[in-house]
Amino acid sequence: MQLFLQQLMDGIATGALYGAMALSIVLVYRASGIVNFAQGEMAMFAAFIAWQAYAWGVPLWLAIVIAMIIAFIGGALAERLLIRPFGTEKSGHLPLIIVTLGLMLMLNSGAAWIWGYLTKEVPPVYGSGGLSIAGASISRQGLGIILTVAVGAGLLFFLFQRTKLGLTMRAAASNPESARLSGVPVGRMLLFGWGLAAAVGALVGALVAPQLFLQPNMMASLLLYAFAAATLGGFDSPVGALVGGLVVGVSENLAGTYIPFIGNEFKQAVALVIIMAVLLLKPEGLFGAKTVTRV
């Protein structure tokens, strides 16, 4: 029982990160209708910026805030300069997917060119040590991640449900044409959506860097889990992204512990199985809206 509680606790901690990364993917999908394959590399690049600021003597939390601000600007510029010229109304989704793949490769190579491939040690944001909860131990960093994601999710919920800006963003994402006719600056809302997603990704990158060790390819596996979480929850559901992240995190931990042929070395297969199962059985995800096509 104690082993189960330990794996459950660890799964919630990692699942919170998967859910937060999936949330950034969902924010872009809701804003532009595309899947941003560069989301992980954008988070990685922002984590390097935070590390560099910290190496120059900036306090760690301030370095993360600076990285989030720079990521917000970078995400907004990516939407304006790379995504908008190839809008789906002009050329469909395929060119946009290729553009995000190109951006992913550019950021990966750029980070390697600037900082190299040697891993960088990043101190845990919430310090070392751990706590015991119901017989299971959890690190201060893990508990801090859970609380940070919970607070961030609450702030985003407040933004989208209780503020004029959030309601305007939702209108622009759900029906751009009607929103334009109502005077909503759809272009600015898309720009803000990409910036917000990049800032969320930057926070995830900074939180996960101490565990994965900072290097250009560190986000590859986490992005796969984030895609599994977004697929499970629904690509148009922020709540689904967070729930999906927790389910994926707990599932992979329990599978790696209790299914012998999976173990710790083959846990990524769990994410792939979840993606395939959801696409086959419930393509819109657990919380996604069903699309009705008129024929």
C-alpha atoms as an extended CHARMM CRD file, in Angstrom:
* protein
*
       295  EXT
         1         1  MET       CA              0.0000000000        0.0000000000        0.0000000000  PROA      1               0.0000000000
         2         2  GLN       CA              2.8410000000        2.3700000000        0.8250000000  PROA      2               0.0000000000
         3         3  LEU       CA              4.4460000000        1.6530000000       -2.5510000000  PROA      3               0.0000000000
         4         4  PHE       CA              1.1410000000        2.4510000000       -4.2840000000  PROA      4               0.0000000000
         5         5  LEU       CA              0.8180000000        5.7470000000       -2.3840000000  PROA      5               0.0000000000
         6         6  GLN       CA              4.4140000000        6.6330000000       -3.2540000000  PROA      6               0.0000000000
         7         7  GLN       CA              3.8830000000        6.0070000000       -6.9520000000  PROA      7               0.0000000000
         8         8  LEU       CA              0.5810000000        7.8760000000       -6.8290000000  PROA      8               0.0000000000
         9         9  MET       CA              2.2710000000       10.8850000000       -5.2310000000  PROA      9               0.0000000000
        10        10  ASP       CA              5.1350000000       10.8530000000       -7.7300000000  PROA      10              0.0000000000
        11        11  GLY       CA              2.6440000000       10.4740000000      -10.5820000000  PROA      11              0.0000000000
        12        12  ILE       CA              0.6620000000       13.5120000000       -9.4300000000  PROA      12              0.0000000000
        13        13  ALA       CA              3.8460000000       15.6040000000       -9.2750000000  PROA      13              0.0000000000
        14        14  THR       CA              4.9850000000       14.6440000000      -12.7760000000  PROA      14              0.0000000000
        15        15  GLY       CA              1.3990000000       14.7150000000      -14.0750000000  PROA      15              0.0000000000
        16        16  ALA       CA              1.0580000000       18.3250000000      -12.9400000000  PROA      16              0.0000000000
        17        17  LEU       CA              3.9490000000       19.2110000000      -15.2460000000  PROA      17              0.0000000000
        18        18  TYR       CA              2.4560000000       17.2020000000      -18.1220000000  PROA      18              0.0000000000
        19        19  GLY       CA             -0.8570000000       18.9790000000      -17.5790000000  PROA      19              0.0000000000
        20        20  ALA       CA              0.7400000000       22.4290000000      -17.5160000000  PROA      20              0.0000000000
        21        21  MET       CA              2.6300000000       21.6900000000      -20.7430000000  PROA      21              0.0000000000
        22        22  ALA       CA             -0.5290000000       20.2850000000      -22.3010000000  PROA      22              0.0000000000
        23        23  LEU       CA             -2.3070000000       23.4730000000      -21.2420000000  PROA      23              0.0000000000
        24        24  SER       CA              0.1560000000       25.5590000000      -23.2490000000  PROA      24              0.0000000000
        25        25  ILE       CA             -0.5210000000       23.3180000000      -26.2760000000  PROA      25              0.0000000000
        26        26  VAL       CA             -4.2790000000       23.7310000000      -25.7920000000  PROA      26              0.0000000000
        27        27  LEU       CA             -3.9710000000       27.5270000000      -25.5240000000  PROA      27              0.0000000000
        28        28  VAL       CA             -2.2760000000       27.6520000000      -28.9260000000  PROA      28              0.0000000000
        29        29  TYR       CA             -4.7740000000       25.2010000000      -30.4260000000  PROA      29              0.0000000000
        30        30  ARG       CA             -7.7280000000       27.2380000000      -29.1830000000  PROA      30              0.0000000000
        31        31  ALA       CA             -6.1690000000       30.4560000000      -30.4670000000  PROA      31              0.0000000000
        32        32  SER       CA             -5.0000000000       29.2980000000      -33.9140000000  PROA      32              0.0000000000
        33        33  GLY       CA             -6.5280000000       25.8760000000      -34.5190000000  PROA      33              0.0000000000
        34        34  ILE       CA             -3.1320000000       24.1940000000      -34.9340000000  PROA      34              0.0000000000
        35        35  VAL       CA             -0.8670000000       21.9670000000      -32.8690000000  PROA      35              0.0000000000
        36        36  ASN       CA              2.4150000000       23.7340000000      -32.0870000000  PROA      36              0.0000000000
        37        37  PHE       CA              5.1670000000       21.1210000000      -32.3000000000  PROA      37              0.0000000000
        38        38  ALA       CA              7.7040000000       23.7480000000      -31.2020000000  PROA      38              0.0000000000
        39        39  GLN       CA              6.0600000000       24.2000000000      -27.7810000000  PROA      39              0.0000000000
        40        40  GLY       CA              8.6010000000       22.0100000000      -26.0190000000  PROA      40              0.0000000000
        41        41  GLU       CA             11.6020000000       23.7240000000      -27.6180000000  PROA      41              0.0000000000
        42        42  MET       CA             10.1680000000       27.1350000000      -26.7630000000  PROA      42              0.0000000000
        43        43  ALA       CA              9.9620000000       26.0130000000      -23.1230000000  PROA      43              0.0000000000
        44        44  MET       CA             13.5060000000       24.6180000000      -23.2770000000  PROA      44              0.0000000000
        45        45  PHE       CA             14.9010000000       27.8540000000      -24.7370000000  PROA      45              0.0000000000
        46        46  ALA       CA             13.1500000000       29.8900000000      -22.0290000000  PROA      46              0.0000000000
        47        47  ALA       CA             14.6100000000       27.5740000000      -19.3590000000  PROA      47              0.0000000000
        48        48  PHE       CA             18.0810000000       28.3070000000      -20.7320000000  PROA      48              0.0000000000
        49        49  ILE       CA             17.3410000000       32.0360000000      -20.4920000000  PROA      49              0.0000000000
        50        50  ALA       CA             16.3310000000       31.5860000000      -16.8420000000  PROA      50              0.0000000000
        51        51  TRP       CA             19.4980000000       29.5840000000      -16.1520000000  PROA      51              0.0000000000
        52        52  GLN       CA             21.6610000000       32.2270000000      -17.8360000000  PROA      52              0.0000000000
        53        53  ALA       CA             20.0850000000       35.0160000000      -15.8150000000  PROA      53              0.0000000000
        54        54  TYR       CA             20.6220000000       32.9770000000      -12.6430000000  PROA      54              0.0000000000
        55        55  ALA       CA             24.2530000000       32.3310000000      -13.6120000000  PROA      55              0.0000000000
        56        56  TRP       CA             24.7110000000       36.1010000000      -13.9320000000  PROA      56              0.0000000000
        57        57  GLY       CA             23.5850000000       36.5540000000      -10.3380000000  PROA      57              0.0000000000
        58        58  VAL       CA             19.8440000000       37.1810000000      -10.7190000000  PROA      58              0.0000000000
        59        59  PRO       CA             17.7370000000       35.5070000000       -7.9700000000  PROA      59              0.0000000000
        60        60  LEU       CA             16.1960000000       32.2730000000       -9.2530000000  PROA      60              0.0000000000
        61        61  TRP       CA             12.5270000000       33.2750000000       -9.0670000000  PROA      61              0.0000000000
        62        62  LEU       CA             13.2610000000       36.6450000000      -10.6980000000  PROA      62              0.0000000000
        63        63  ALA       CA             15.2200000000       34.8290000000      -13.4270000000  PROA      63              0.0000000000
        64        64  ILE       CA             12.1730000000       32.6290000000      -14.1040000000  PROA      64              0.0000000000
        65        65  VAL       CA              9.8910000000       35.6770000000      -14.2860000000  PROA      65              0.0000000000
        66        66  ILE       CA             12.2970000000       37.3470000000      -16.7360000000  PROA      66              0.0000000000
        67        67  ALA       CA             12.3310000000       34.1590000000      -18.8540000000  PROA      67              0.0000000000
        68        68  MET       CA              8.5090000000       34.0570000000      -18.8480000000  PROA      68              0.0000000000
        69        69  ILE       CA              8.3180000000       37.6830000000      -20.0090000000  PROA      69              0.0000000000
        70        70  ILE       CA             10.8450000000       37.0480000000      -22.7890000000  PROA      70              0.0000000000
        71        71  ALA       CA              8.9730000000       33.8540000000      -23.7330000000  PROA      71              0.0000000000
        72        72  PHE       CA              5.6950000000       35.7950000000      -23.8920000000  PROA      72              0.0000000000
        73        73  ILE       CA              7.2720000000       38.2940000000      -26.2980000000  PROA      73              0.0000000000
        74        74  GLY       CA              8.8530000000       35.4750000000      -28.3210000000  PROA      74              0.0000000000
        75        75  GLY       CA              5.5660000000       33.5770000000      -28.5790000000  PROA      75              0.0000000000
        76        76  ALA       CA              3.7400000000       36.6990000000      -29.6990000000  PROA      76              0.0000000000
        77        77  LEU       CA              6.4090000000       37.4200000000      -32.3210000000  PROA      77              0.0000000000
        78        78  ALA       CA              6.2520000000       33.8130000000      -33.5590000000  PROA      78              0.0000000000
        79        79  GLU       CA              2.4950000000       34.1660000000      -34.0990000000  PROA      79              0.0000000000
        80        80  ARG       CA              2.8840000000       37.5220000000      -35.8270000000  PROA      80              0.0000000000
        81        81  LEU       CA              5.8660000000       36.7500000000      -38.0480000000  PROA      81              0.0000000000
        82        82  LEU       CA              5.6240000000       32.9970000000      -38.6950000000  PROA      82              0.0000000000
        83        83  ILE       CA              2.0590000000       31.8290000000      -38.1280000000  PROA      83              0.0000000000
        84        84  ARG       CA             -0.1460000000       34.6850000000      -39.3050000000  PROA      84              0.0000000000
        85        85  PRO       CA              1.3650000000       34.9140000000      -42.8370000000  PROA      85              0.0000000000
        86        86  PHE       CA              0.4260000000       31.2380000000      -43.3150000000  PROA      86              0.0000000000
        87        87  GLY       CA             -3.0340000000       31.4390000000      -41.7260000000  PROA      87              0.0000000000
        88        88  THR       CA             -5.3060000000       28.4360000000      -42.1940000000  PROA      88              0.0000000000
        89        89  GLU       CA             -7.7370000000       30.5290000000      -44.1850000000  PROA      89              0.0000000000
        90        90  LYS       CA             -5.0450000000       31.0330000000      -46.8220000000  PROA      90              0.0000000000
        91        91  SER       CA             -3.2400000000       27.7150000000      -47.0520000000  PROA      91              0.0000000000
        92        92  GLY       CA             -4.6920000000       25.1670000000      -44.6350000000  PROA      92              0.0000000000
        93        93  HSD       CA             -3.0760000000       23.4730000000      -41.6560000000  PROA      93              0.0000000000
        94        94  LEU       CA             -0.2010000000       21.5840000000      -43.3090000000  PROA      94              0.0000000000
        95        95  PRO       CA              2.0470000000       24.6340000000      -43.9750000000  PROA      95              0.0000000000
        96        96  LEU       CA              1.5150000000       25.7880000000      -40.3860000000  PROA      96              0.0000000000
        97        97  ILE       CA              2.5350000000       22.3830000000      -39.0200000000  PROA      97              0.0000000000
        98        98  ILE       CA              5.6850000000       22.5090000000      -41.1690000000  PROA      98              0.0000000000
        99        99  VAL       CA              6.4190000000       26.0380000000      -39.8790000000  PROA      99              0.0000000000
       100       100  THR       CA              6.1550000000       24.8800000000      -36.2350000000  PROA      100             0.0000000000
       101       101  LEU       CA              8.4350000000       21.9200000000      -36.9940000000  PROA      101             0.0000000000
       102       102  GLY       CA             10.9270000000       24.3350000000      -38.5440000000  PROA      102             0.0000000000
       103       103  LEU       CA             10.7030000000       26.5690000000      -35.4790000000  PROA      103             0.0000000000
       104       104  MET       CA             11.3210000000       23.5270000000      -33.2770000000  PROA      104             0.0000000000
       105       105  LEU       CA             14.5080000000       22.6460000000      -35.1610000000  PROA      105             0.0000000000
       106       106  MET       CA             15.6750000000       26.2660000000      -35.1810000000  PROA      106             0.0000000000
       107       107  LEU       CA             15.2530000000       26.6770000000      -31.4210000000  PROA      107             0.0000000000
       108       108  ASN       CA             16.9310000000       23.3430000000      -30.7020000000  PROA      108             0.0000000000
       109       109  SER       CA             19.9200000000       24.1800000000      -32.8780000000  PROA      109             0.0000000000
       110       110  GLY       CA             20.0100000000       27.7420000000      -31.5660000000  PROA      110             0.0000000000
       111       111  ALA       CA             20.1550000000       26.5910000000      -27.9480000000  PROA      111             0.0000000000
       112       112  ALA       CA             22.9460000000       24.1340000000      -28.7960000000  PROA      112             0.0000000000
       113       113  TRP       CA             24.8560000000       26.8660000000      -30.6550000000  PROA      113             0.0000000000
       114       114  ILE       CA             24.5880000000       29.3550000000      -27.7640000000  PROA      114             0.0000000000
       115       115  TRP       CA             24.8920000000       27.0880000000      -24.7180000000  PROA      115             0.0000000000
       116       116  GLY       CA             26.2330000000       23.7930000000      -26.0860000000  PROA      116             0.0000000000
       117       117  TYR       CA             25.0280000000       20.2340000000      -25.4920000000  PROA      117             0.0000000000
       118       118  LEU       CA             26.6500000000       19.7580000000      -22.0760000000  PROA      118             0.0000000000
       119       119  THR       CA             24.0290000000       19.4980000000      -19.3400000000  PROA      119             0.0000000000
       120       120  LYS       CA             23.6260000000       22.4060000000      -16.9490000000  PROA      120             0.0000000000
       121       121  GLU       CA             22.6880000000       21.8640000000      -13.3270000000  PROA      121             0.0000000000
       122       122  VAL       CA             19.7480000000       23.9890000000      -12.2180000000  PROA      122             0.0000000000
       123       123  PRO       CA             18.9340000000       24.2790000000       -8.5040000000  PROA      123             0.0000000000
       124       124  PRO       CA             15.4510000000       23.1630000000       -7.4610000000  PROA      124             0.0000000000
       125       125  VAL       CA             13.1210000000       26.1400000000       -7.3460000000  PROA      125             0.0000000000
       126       126  TYR       CA             11.7110000000       25.0490000000       -3.9910000000  PROA      126             0.0000000000
       127       127  GLY       CA             14.9370000000       23.7520000000       -2.4930000000  PROA      127             0.0000000000
       128       128  SER       CA             16.0680000000       20.2550000000       -1.5590000000  PROA      128             0.0000000000
       129       129  GLY       CA             14.6520000000       17.9160000000        1.0400000000  PROA      129             0.0000000000
       130       130  GLY       CA             11.2380000000       16.3370000000        1.2860000000  PROA      130             0.0000000000
       131       131  LEU       CA              8.0830000000       15.8120000000        3.2710000000  PROA      131             0.0000000000
       132       132  SER       CA              6.1210000000       12.7510000000        4.3640000000  PROA      132             0.0000000000
       133       133  ILE       CA              2.3990000000       12.6320000000        3.5360000000  PROA      133             0.0000000000
       134       134  ALA       CA              0.3040000000        9.5830000000        4.5540000000  PROA      134             0.0000000000
       135       135  GLY       CA              3.4000000000        7.4160000000        4.6520000000  PROA      135             0.0000000000
       136       136  ALA       CA              4.6280000000        8.5030000000        1.2040000000  PROA      136             0.0000000000
       137       137  SER       CA              7.4990000000       10.9200000000        0.7360000000  PROA      137             0.0000000000
       138       138  ILE       CA              7.4790000000       13.8010000000       -1.7130000000  PROA      138             0.0000000000
       139       139  SER       CA             10.2490000000       16.2710000000       -2.4050000000  PROA      139             0.0000000000
       140       140  ARG       CA              9.7690000000       19.9390000000       -1.6770000000  PROA      140             0.0000000000
       141       141  GLN       CA             10.2820000000       20.5170000000       -5.3890000000  PROA      141             0.0000000000
       142       142  GLY       CA              7.5190000000       18.0580000000       -6.2910000000  PROA      142             0.0000000000
       143       143  LEU       CA              5.0900000000       19.5810000000       -3.8190000000  PROA      143             0.0000000000
       144       144  GLY       CA              6.0150000000       23.0520000000       -5.0280000000  PROA      144             0.0000000000
       145       145  ILE       CA              5.3260000000       22.0050000000       -8.6240000000  PROA      145             0.0000000000
       146       146  ILE       CA              1.8570000000       20.7290000000       -7.6940000000  PROA      146             0.0000000000
       147       147  LEU       CA              1.0110000000       23.9430000000       -5.8350000000  PROA      147             0.0000000000
       148       148  THR       CA              2.4440000000       26.1640000000       -8.5930000000  PROA      148             0.0000000000
       149       149  VAL       CA              0.4400000000       24.4060000000      -11.2980000000  PROA      149             0.0000000000
       150       150  ALA       CA             -2.7060000000       24.5640000000       -9.1440000000  PROA      150             0.0000000000
       151       151  VAL       CA             -2.2860000000       28.3050000000       -8.5330000000  PROA      151             0.0000000000
       152       152  GLY       CA             -1.4590000000       28.9230000000      -12.2010000000  PROA      152             0.0000000000
       153       153  ALA       CA             -4.5290000000       26.9790000000      -13.3060000000  PROA      153             0.0000000000
       154       154  GLY       CA             -6.6760000000       29.0060000000      -10.8960000000  PROA      154             0.0000000000
       155       155  LEU       CA             -5.3070000000       32.2870000000      -12.2660000000  PROA      155             0.0000000000
       156       156  LEU       CA             -5.9450000000       31.1790000000      -15.8450000000  PROA      156             0.0000000000
       157       157  PHE       CA             -9.4840000000       30.1170000000      -14.9140000000  PROA      157             0.0000000000
       158       158  PHE       CA            -10.0650000000       33.5510000000      -13.4070000000  PROA      158             0.0000000000
       159       159  LEU       CA             -8.6050000000       35.1930000000      -16.5180000000  PROA      159             0.0000000000
       160       160  PHE       CA            -10.8400000000       33.3140000000      -18.9430000000  PROA      160             0.0000000000
       161       161  GLN       CA            -14.0250000000       33.2980000000      -16.8800000000  PROA      161             0.0000000000
       162       162  ARG       CA            -14.0130000000       36.5740000000      -14.9550000000  PROA      162             0.0000000000
       163       163  THR       CA            -12.1210000000       39.1850000000      -16.9850000000  PROA      163             0.0000000000
       164       164  LYS       CA            -13.0080000000       41.1030000000      -20.1150000000  PROA      164             0.0000000000
       165       165  LEU       CA             -9.7170000000       40.1200000000      -21.7320000000  PROA      165             0.0000000000
       166       166  GLY       CA            -10.3820000000       36.4330000000      -21.1200000000  PROA      166             0.0000000000
       167       167  LEU       CA            -13.9230000000       36.6030000000      -22.4680000000  PROA      167             0.0000000000
       168       168  THR       CA            -12.6330000000       38.4440000000      -25.5380000000  PROA      168             0.0000000000
       169       169  MET       CA             -9.9930000000       35.7520000000      -26.0950000000  PROA      169             0.0000000000
       170       170  ARG       CA            -12.6340000000       33.0270000000      -25.8100000000  PROA      170             0.0000000000
       171       171  ALA       CA            -14.8500000000       34.7980000000      -28.3280000000  PROA      171             0.0000000000
       172       172  ALA       CA            -11.9610000000       35.2120000000      -30.7670000000  PROA      172             0.0000000000
       173       173  ALA       CA            -11.0170000000       31.5380000000      -30.4240000000  PROA      173             0.0000000000
       174       174  SER       CA            -14.5200000000       30.0590000000      -30.6720000000  PROA      174             0.0000000000
       175       175  ASN       CA            -15.7980000000       32.0610000000      -33.6520000000  PROA      175             0.0000000000
       176       176  PRO       CA            -13.2790000000       34.4720000000      -35.2270000000  PROA      176             0.0000000000
       177       177  GLU       CA            -15.6160000000       35.7330000000      -37.9680000000  PROA      177             0.0000000000
       178       178  SER       CA            -18.4610000000       36.6170000000      -35.6210000000  PROA      178             0.0000000000
       179       179  ALA       CA            -15.9790000000       38.1280000000      -33.1800000000  PROA      179             0.0000000000
       180       180  ARG       CA            -14.5820000000       40.3930000000      -35.9140000000  PROA      180             0.0000000000
       181       181  LEU       CA            -18.0810000000       41.5470000000      -36.8180000000  PROA      181             0.0000000000
       182       182  SER       CA            -18.6320000000       42.3720000000      -33.1420000000  PROA      182             0.0000000000
       183       183  GLY       CA            -15.5270000000       44.5380000000      -33.0350000000  PROA      183             0.0000000000
       184       184  VAL       CA            -13.2230000000       42.0620000000      -31.2850000000  PROA      184             0.0000000000
       185       185  PRO       CA             -9.5270000000       42.5390000000      -32.2760000000  PROA      185             0.0000000000
       186       186  VAL       CA             -9.0610000000       38.8890000000      -33.2260000000  PROA      186             0.0000000000
       187       187  GLY       CA             -5.4610000000       39.3730000000      -34.3870000000  PROA      187             0.0000000000
       188       188  ARG       CA             -4.4190000000       40.8550000000      -31.0650000000  PROA      188             0.0000000000
       189       189  MET       CA             -6.1650000000       38.0760000000      -29.1650000000  PROA      189             0.0000000000
       190       190  LEU       CA             -4.3460000000       35.3960000000      -31.1780000000  PROA      190             0.0000000000
       191       191  LEU       CA             -1.0790000000       37.1950000000      -30.4880000000  PROA      191             0.0000000000
       192       192  PHE       CA             -1.8380000000       37.2750000000      -26.7610000000  PROA      192             0.0000000000
       193       193  GLY       CA             -2.8380000000       33.5980000000      -26.7860000000  PROA      193             0.0000000000
       194       194  TRP       CA              0.4960000000       32.5310000000      -28.2950000000  PROA      194             0.0000000000
       195       195  GLY       CA              2.3800000000       34.7290000000      -25.8460000000  PROA      195             0.0000000000
       196       196  LEU       CA              0.4730000000       33.3340000000      -22.8820000000  PROA      196             0.0000000000
       197       197  ALA       CA              1.1030000000       29.7480000000      -24.0190000000  PROA      197             0.0000000000
       198       198  ALA       CA              4.8260000000       30.4630000000      -24.3740000000  PROA      198             0.0000000000
       199       199  ALA       CA              4.9440000000       31.9810000000      -20.8690000000  PROA      199             0.0000000000
       200       200  VAL       CA              3.2330000000       28.8980000000      -19.3860000000  PROA      200             0.0000000000
       201       201  GLY       CA              5.7070000000       26.6920000000      -21.2460000000  PROA      201             0.0000000000
       202       202  ALA       CA              8.6090000000       28.7540000000      -19.8750000000  PROA      202             0.0000000000
       203       203  LEU       CA              7.4090000000       28.1340000000      -16.3250000000  PROA      203             0.0000000000
       204       204  VAL       CA              7.1790000000       24.3940000000      -17.0280000000  PROA      204             0.0000000000
       205       205  GLY       CA             10.6840000000       24.3800000000      -18.5080000000  PROA      205             0.0000000000
       206       206  ALA       CA             12.1220000000       26.1460000000      -15.4630000000  PROA      206             0.0000000000
       207       207  LEU       CA             10.3420000000       23.7720000000      -13.0540000000  PROA      207             0.0000000000
       208       208  VAL       CA             11.3730000000       20.5930000000      -14.8390000000  PROA      208             0.0000000000
       209       209  ALA       CA             14.9890000000       21.6050000000      -15.5940000000  PROA      209             0.0000000000
       210       210  PRO       CA             16.3490000000       20.5210000000      -12.1700000000  PROA      210             0.0000000000
       211       211  GLN       CA             14.9610000000       17.0070000000      -12.7120000000  PROA      211             0.0000000000
       212       212  LEU       CA             15.8710000000       16.5000000000      -16.3730000000  PROA      212             0.0000000000
       213       213  PHE       CA             19.1280000000       18.4990000000      -16.3240000000  PROA      213             0.0000000000
       214       214  LEU       CA             19.1390000000       21.4330000000      -18.6970000000  PROA      214             0.0000000000
       215       215  GLN       CA             20.1850000000       20.5560000000      -22.2520000000  PROA      215             0.0000000000
       216       216  PRO       CA             18.7000000000       21.1900000000      -25.7320000000  PROA      216             0.0000000000
       217       217  ASN       CA             16.8370000000       17.8590000000      -26.0130000000  PROA      217             0.0000000000
       218       218  MET       CA             15.4150000000       17.7250000000      -22.4980000000  PROA      218             0.0000000000
       219       219  MET       CA             11.7900000000       18.4740000000      -23.4520000000  PROA      219             0.0000000000
       220       220  ALA       CA             11.3560000000       15.7310000000      -26.0750000000  PROA      220             0.0000000000
       221       221  SER       CA              9.8990000000       13.0840000000      -23.7530000000  PROA      221             0.0000000000
       222       222  LEU       CA              7.8940000000       15.5890000000      -21.7080000000  PROA      222             0.0000000000
       223       223  LEU       CA              6.3040000000       16.9380000000      -24.9000000000  PROA      223             0.0000000000
       224       224  LEU       CA              5.1640000000       13.4140000000      -25.8240000000  PROA      224             0.0000000000
       225       225  TYR       CA              3.4570000000       13.0600000000      -22.4330000000  PROA      225             0.0000000000
       226       226  ALA       CA              1.9320000000       16.5370000000      -22.8650000000  PROA      226             0.0000000000
       227       227  PHE       CA              0.4790000000       15.5330000000      -26.2390000000  PROA      227             0.0000000000
       228       228  ALA       CA             -0.9540000000       12.4050000000      -24.6170000000  PROA      228             0.0000000000
       229       229  ALA       CA             -2.5110000000       14.5690000000      -21.8900000000  PROA      229             0.0000000000
       230       230  ALA       CA             -3.9660000000       17.0380000000      -24.4120000000  PROA      230             0.0000000000
       231       231  THR       CA             -5.3120000000       14.1830000000      -26.5490000000  PROA      231             0.0000000000
       232       232  LEU       CA             -6.8940000000       12.4930000000      -23.5480000000  PROA      232             0.0000000000
       233       233  GLY       CA             -8.4590000000       15.6530000000      -22.1560000000  PROA      233             0.0000000000
       234       234  GLY       CA             -9.3760000000       17.2300000000      -25.4830000000  PROA      234             0.0000000000
       235       235  PHE       CA             -7.3840000000       19.7610000000      -27.4900000000  PROA      235             0.0000000000
       236       236  ASP       CA             -9.9810000000       22.4630000000      -26.9270000000  PROA      236             0.0000000000
       237       237  SER       CA            -10.3260000000       21.9760000000      -23.1670000000  PROA      237             0.0000000000
       238       238  PRO       CA             -7.9080000000       23.6410000000      -20.6850000000  PROA      238             0.0000000000
       239       239  VAL       CA             -9.4910000000       21.6550000000      -17.8380000000  PROA      239             0.0000000000
       240       240  GLY       CA             -9.0980000000       18.4790000000      -19.8630000000  PROA      240             0.0000000000
       241       241  ALA       CA             -5.3930000000       19.2160000000      -20.3790000000  PROA      241             0.0000000000
       242       242  LEU       CA             -4.7770000000       19.4060000000      -16.6400000000  PROA      242             0.0000000000
       243       243  VAL       CA             -6.8720000000       16.3200000000      -15.8490000000  PROA      243             0.0000000000
       244       244  GLY       CA             -5.2630000000       14.4420000000      -18.7200000000  PROA      244             0.0000000000
       245       245  GLY       CA             -1.8070000000       15.3420000000      -17.4160000000  PROA      245             0.0000000000
       246       246  LEU       CA             -2.5910000000       13.9190000000      -13.9870000000  PROA      246             0.0000000000
       247       247  VAL       CA             -4.0400000000       10.7400000000      -15.5030000000  PROA      247             0.0000000000
       248       248  VAL       CA             -1.0100000000       10.2500000000      -17.7580000000  PROA      248             0.0000000000
       249       249  GLY       CA              1.4430000000       10.9380000000      -14.9230000000  PROA      249             0.0000000000
       250       250  VAL       CA             -0.2050000000        8.5040000000      -12.5240000000  PROA      250             0.0000000000
       251       251  SER       CA             -0.7380000000        5.8710000000      -15.2470000000  PROA      251             0.0000000000
       252       252  GLU       CA              2.8690000000        5.8070000000      -16.4050000000  PROA      252             0.0000000000
       253       253  ASN       CA              4.1700000000        5.5920000000      -12.8370000000  PROA      253             0.0000000000
       254       254  LEU       CA              1.8240000000        2.7530000000      -11.8740000000  PROA      254             0.0000000000
       255       255  ALA       CA              2.4640000000        0.9160000000      -15.1470000000  PROA      255             0.0000000000
       256       256  GLY       CA              6.2300000000        1.2310000000      -14.7190000000  PROA      256             0.0000000000
       257       257  THR       CA              5.9660000000       -0.1850000000      -11.1890000000  PROA      257             0.0000000000
       258       258  TYR       CA              3.3650000000       -2.9440000000      -11.5030000000  PROA      258             0.0000000000
       259       259  ILE       CA              3.7160000000       -4.1470000000      -15.1150000000  PROA      259             0.0000000000
       260       260  PRO       CA              7.0540000000       -6.0170000000      -15.2850000000  PROA      260             0.0000000000
       261       261  PHE       CA              7.7380000000       -5.7990000000      -19.0440000000  PROA      261             0.0000000000
       262       262  ILE       CA              7.3040000000       -1.9940000000      -19.0210000000  PROA      262             0.0000000000
       263       263  GLY       CA              9.4750000000       -0.9370000000      -16.0910000000  PROA      263             0.0000000000
       264       264  ASN       CA             11.1480000000        2.4650000000      -15.9690000000  PROA      264             0.0000000000
       265       265  GLU       CA             12.8190000000        2.0120000000      -19.3570000000  PROA      265             0.0000000000
       266       266  PHE       CA              9.6190000000        1.6070000000      -21.4210000000  PROA      266             0.0000000000
       267       267  LYS       CA              7.2670000000        4.0380000000      -19.6810000000  PROA      267             0.0000000000
       268       268  GLN       CA              6.9810000000        6.3150000000      -22.7460000000  PROA      268             0.0000000000
       269       269  ALA       CA              4.9950000000        3.5320000000      -24.4190000000  PROA      269             0.0000000000
       270       270  VAL       CA              2.1760000000        4.3260000000      -21.9760000000  PROA      270             0.0000000000
       271       271  ALA       CA              1.8090000000        7.8050000000      -23.5040000000  PROA      271             0.0000000000
       272       272  LEU       CA              1.7220000000        6.3360000000      -27.0200000000  PROA      272             0.0000000000
       273       273  VAL       CA             -0.9070000000        3.7690000000      -26.0220000000  PROA      273             0.0000000000
       274       274  ILE       CA             -3.0660000000        6.5040000000      -24.4800000000  PROA      274             0.0000000000
       275       275  ILE       CA             -2.8330000000        8.6360000000      -27.6440000000  PROA      275             0.0000000000
       276       276  MET       CA             -3.7690000000        5.7090000000      -29.9040000000  PROA      276             0.0000000000
       277       277  ALA       CA             -6.6160000000        4.5180000000      -27.6600000000  PROA      277             0.0000000000
       278       278  VAL       CA             -8.1900000000        7.9650000000      -27.3800000000  PROA      278             0.0000000000
       279       279  LEU       CA             -7.9170000000        8.6390000000      -31.1170000000  PROA      279             0.0000000000
       280       280  LEU       CA             -9.6020000000        5.3100000000      -31.8360000000  PROA      280             0.0000000000
       281       281  LEU       CA            -12.3340000000        5.3810000000      -29.1720000000  PROA      281             0.0000000000
       282       282  LYS       CA            -13.0310000000        9.0500000000      -28.4020000000  PROA      282             0.0000000000
       283       283  PRO       CA            -11.1530000000       11.3660000000      -30.7920000000  PROA      283             0.0000000000
       284       284  GLU       CA            -12.4680000000       14.5690000000      -29.1830000000  PROA      284             0.0000000000
       285       285  GLY       CA            -11.0570000000       13.5490000000      -25.7780000000  PROA      285             0.0000000000
       286       286  LEU       CA            -12.7690000000       13.2750000000      -22.4120000000  PROA      286             0.0000000000
       287       287  PHE       CA            -13.6380000000       16.9740000000      -22.1400000000  PROA      287             0.0000000000
       288       288  GLY       CA            -13.4440000000       18.0590000000      -25.7760000000  PROA      288             0.0000000000
       289       289  ALA       CA            -16.4390000000       19.3520000000      -27.6830000000  PROA      289             0.0000000000
       290       290  LYS       CA            -17.8710000000       17.1280000000      -30.3730000000  PROA      290             0.0000000000
       291       291  THR       CA            -17.7590000000       18.5710000000      -33.8700000000  PROA      291             0.0000000000
       292       292  VAL       CA            -20.8390000000       18.2910000000      -36.0200000000  PROA      292             0.0000000000
       293       293  THR       CA            -20.2700000000       18.1870000000      -39.7670000000  PROA      293             0.0000000000
       294       294  ARG       CA            -23.1130000000       18.9530000000      -42.1280000000  PROA      294             0.0000000000
       295       295  VAL       CA            -23.1830000000       16.7920000000      -45.2700000000  PROA      295             0.0000000000
